[in-house]
């Protein structure tokens, strides 16, 4: 899996990178083990040094044959935002996988299923 990590209006320390890898990427890799999958992580400080609830974690996961899954969480610290994002992202990916496997679509992505039903 390809991991893209960037900081917007903040620097990425080694400690922060290790936390993202251990608490976010490691949990998502079990869903997307192939090389074509991609996880794009943006850690954002919205207000700069003013403080407040302004730390945001934005994650987009792209897997072959599925729609992209995007989750954004805001919290007081980046660590809280990363943990909240992980929890929501796991649920969203599970839902996307289940939709893909559903009986209604015969295991095909929605666009392929529509094309298949129009051809018969």
GIJO-V506325 format. One record per backbone hydrogen bond with DSSP energy under -0.5 kcal/mol. NH is the residue of the N-H (numbers start at 1). CO is the residue of the C=O. If there is no record, write none. Layout:
BEGIN
nh->{NH	NH}
co->{CO	CO}
END
This chain:
BEGIN
nh->{2	4	4	5	6	8	9	13	17	18	19	20	21	22	23	24	25	26	28	29	31	32	37	38	39	40	41	41	42	43	44	44	45	46	46	50	51	54	55	56	56	57	58	59	60	61	62	62	66	69	70	71	73	75	81	82	83	84	85	86	87	88	89	90	91	92	93	94	95	96	97	98	99	100	101	102	102	105	106	107	108	113	114	115	116	117	118	119	120}
co->{37	2	39	3	41	43	7	11	13	14	15	16	17	18	19	20	20	21	24	25	28	28	34	62	2	60	4	39	58	6	42	56	8	44	54	47	48	52	75	44	54	73	42	71	40	69	38	60	63	61	68	59	57	55	77	78	79	80	81	82	83	84	85	86	87	88	89	90	91	92	93	94	95	96	97	98	99	102	103	102	105	109	110	111	112	113	114	115	116}
END
